Amino acid sequence: MIYPNNFEQKIGFDTIRNNIKKMCVNDLSCTFIDKLGFLNDYFLIKNRLDYCQEMFGILESNVNILPIYPVDEFRFIFKSTEVEGTFLEANTIFLLKKLLENINLLVDFFLNKDNEKYPLLTKYVSNIEVFPNILKEISKILDKNGEIKDSASPELFKIRASKSQVQNSVSKTLQRILQKAQSDDIVERDATPVIREGRLVIPVLSMNKRKIEGIIHDESATGKTFYIEPSQVVFLNNKLRELESEERKEIVRVLIAFTSYIRPYYSAILHSQKLYLQTDALNAIVRYAMRIKAVCPTLKNECIVDWQKGRHPILQELLEKQGNSIVPLNIALNQKDRIIVISGANAGGKSVCIKTVCLLQYMLQCGIPIPIDESSTAGVFDSIFLDIGDGQNIENDLSTYSSHLQNMKFFVKNATDKTLVVIDEFGSGTEPEIGGAIAQATLQEFCRIGLFGLITTHYTNLKYFAEQTDGVVNGAMLYDKSRLKPLFELKIGQAGSSFALEIARNIGLPAQIIESAQQLVGSNAINYDKLTQAAIKNKTYWENKREKIRLQSKKQDAIINDYQAKLLEIENTKKDIIRQAKQEAKLLIDSANATIENTIRAIKESHADKSKTSEARQQIKTFAQSISTEVKTSKTDKTLKIDDAVVIKGQNAVGRIVKISDKKAVVVFGSIRTSVKLSDLEIVSNNQAKKATKATLAKSTVNEIRKKQLSFSQEIDVRGMRVNEALQAVMYYIDDARMANVSRVRILHGTGEGVLRQAIRDYLAEIYYIKSFADEHIQLGGAGITVVNF
């Protein structure tokens, strides 16, 4: 359900509909675009968007790839030829041929596509019936130009053959008569036969018209030329007329027969045409969606709005034509925050914001992709109620405020917890205090119903209500106070300021009027506005800080995870090395035992012969040397590997192996990369490596701080910046100054109207570690520079 009746015109959907219709190849397809309407069935909406998503896949390489061409309307023609004996004209059959051929092209296009990739469209197109038998019959009676063939029937072939012979006789006879008349100077030399009243005649000058025997069929407008059919060809022309009549009768008979043949297919042809045109309409929707960079978001069967980078499609295209870009909208409505009360300066984008949400949600529930980011999530509402614009009605004796109240009455009576209510300038149009009270009471009733809503207002009591009430949240349209220009960006979670006094001052309203207005409104209202602006400024600063910390924390977590993974890998490798070393040691021991036993046996068998004993000793010595070599090789070649912590023998600096080739390794010591022989390297334990790393980091940190102290400038220039930009720069500068441990800095902000100077000093007053701040000496810049002491 949507409200009011002119809902589409109020949100601009009528323009969207017309833009889509312009993308249709066939005017007949526009009928289906006109039928697009609001749906609140999740499964129907999801089905439409799934069709669009598949069409996106087909058109992504070329938006004109789909073989859809103009076709004609046949409903009324078929209706007029339902009676037996009536027939379709040749030109109509030719148009029908084009329709059936175009249907064939579309079906063949999808049959050649990947059925698994486009299951919905493939199934849909498979329901389009093709008619090869009808096309075959058409090809029997029509040529490629849509003319009736001679071979359409045997009788027609005979008639046309006779007709051709008679035409040749007429032409030859007439040509002979004409040549004789020209030689006798009865007709002009350049005269040629022409057709009058369907008969071949000769143009003769009026003074010679009696010199050629025949029938006068016509004369020129000037009366100087008469068109005479010579008596010699009258009989032949009469015969030709008879044959033409017979030809027409035979053609009619052929057309009646063909029409009788296809009459039973009328309904099926119209159904196939309907599916063809619906495909054209879907193609138009997706082509328009691609033009406005729309997507099919994740759709949930619940009331939710969680959009990133939402754009008003009409405004987006208008700004792009002007060479500008639109400010995207990030907005969320959910069970926790069901109603957003949006405030901010006039012409700050409040109305555009709620119209954007209203339009995009309506487009979505019509089954049309919407211009938001792909990461967004969208939901389905049962109804959308809108109160926007001037609702005055002279006929019903309704003022603007009365119209608003009528709408509120309708909303309260018909809204449910699945209704989206959109209201612009809530409570306006009457005395502010009473209007604000009625608006707040209505808002309380909305909360009781549990509906979802977007409401714009300037009333302070509604901002306060939103701050204090569960389910209601403030939203601010951001404003650049230094330039007094709107930023058109919605910030959820904070109330906006109207900046009425600032805008009045900027446009040049007399100062005494502004001062008087401040006194009339009272200090509480002024202070509330200032506190609101200060809160926004502080919140922005801390949000930026928090984001910076979050990114740093994320980076540190990634480093920790990386090192933990490497440590686990090292531990596993260590276990493998130890296990392998034990196996090799066991083999060495077994081999040594065998060698010793063999040596002892050899000595015993030789009865301790000196030469044999010496030989046995030499064998043991050789075996010992081979074991020593094998252990060394194992220690260097097998133990050392990439990412091991090592030291060069005789030194303390710990490095990491990054590459091993032959008998050398590439080792990184801090920022130094060097190539070292494997035999000159020793592995160090994890504890040694950690101690060395900590020492290196500590030294690096100290060096970094010293470097920052040496490069730190004790002066920052923010002249020419906007207030927000300047504050951001000053915030980071003060942080750096404290890290660099300086005692005094200077901030150059200029004098101007003093707005930037005051904003900076308001911020400095909030920092506990700043001892004092004041103007620079008059000779060094005075009030244009603030000196800060730590």
Number of C-alpha atoms within 10 A of each C-alpha: 13 17 16 14 8 11 20 19 10 17 21 17 18 15 13 17 18 13 15 22 23 13 19 25 18 18 17 19 23 22 14 16 19 13 10 14 12 19 21 15 13 17 13 14 19 19 13 18 23 17 18 25 17 17 22 19 12 19 16 12 9 9 16 12 11 17 14 19 17 15 20 14 14 17 12 8 13 17 10 12 16 15 11 11 13 15 24 20 14 18 14 15 20 20 16 21 20 17 22 20 16 20 27 17 17 18 21 14 15 19 14 9 13 10 13 8 12 18 13 17 17 20 13 14 20 14 12 20 17 19 17 12 10 17 16 11 14 20 17 15 21 20 15 9 8 17 12 22 16 19 15 20 16 10 15 22 16 14 19 17 14 15 19 14 12 18 17 12 15 21 15 13 15 20 15 12 16 25 16 12 19 16 12 10 11 20 24 15 12 6 13 14 17 13 13 16 8 10 19 21 26 26 24 25 18 16 11 14 19 12 11 18 12 17 14 17 16 16 17 12 8 6 10 12 19 21 24 25 25 20 13 14 21 17 12 18 20 13 16 21 15 13 19 15 13 16 19 13 13 19 22 18 16 18 22 18 16 18 22 19 12 13 16 11 13 15 12 14 22 15 15 20 22 16 18 22 26 18 22 25 25 21 25 23 25 26 23 21 21 18 13 19 15 21 22 25 21 13 19 15 14 15 20 22 23 16 22 18 16 23 25 24 22 15 14 17 17 13 12 11 10 8 8 11 13 17 15 20 19 20 19 18 23 15 13 11 17 24 29 25 28 31 29 25 22 16 12 21 21 25 18 16 24 22 22 21 21 26 21 23 23 25 20 24 26 19 24 24 26 25 25 25 19 15 12 20 18 20 20 24 24 20 20 23 23 25 24 19 13 12 16 15 12 8 6 8 9 15 15 15 17 16 19 25 18 13 20 23 12 14 22 15 10 12 20 17 17 18 23 27 22 22 23 21 20 25 27 18 15 12 9 13 12 12 17 21 15 15 22 20 13 19 23 15 13 22 19 10 16 18 22 29 24 23 23 24 24 23 21 18 15 26 23 13 17 24 17 11 11 13 19 25 24 24 26 27 26 23 23 14 16 14 11 13 14 17 13 22 18 25 19 18 19 24 29 28 23 21 18 13 14 13 16 14 14 11 8 9 12 10 11 9 12 17 11 11 12 14 11 9 10 11 11 9 12 14 11 13 18 14 13 16 18 15 14 19 18 14 14 15 17 11 12 13 14 12 12 12 12 12 12 12 12 12 12 12 12 12 12 12 12 12 12 12 12 13 13 12 12 15 12 12 14 13 12 12 14 13 12 12 17 12 12 15 14 12 12 15 13 11 14 16 12 12 16 16 12 13 19 15 13 17 20 13 11 13 11 13 13 11 11 17 18 12 15 20 15 12 15 15 12 12 16 13 12 12 17 12 12 13 17 13 14 14 16 18 16 12 16 19 17 13 15 20 23 24 21 18 12 9 8 11 15 23 26 21 23 14 14 18 9 8 11 16 23 19 26 19 16 14 6 8 14 11 13 16 15 20 16 14 21 19 21 14 11 13 9 14 20 13 12 16 16 11 12 15 13 12 11 13 12 12 12 12 14 13 12 16 17 10 10 15 15 14 14 16 15 17 17 11 15 15 22 19 14 19 22 16 15 19 17 12 19 19 11 16 21 14 13 18 13 15 13 16 18 19 23 18 23 20 15 10 8 12 14 23 22 13 16 20 15 12 15 20 13 9 10 9 11 16 12 13 17 14 16 18 12 10 6 10 14 15 18 18 23 22 18 20 15 16
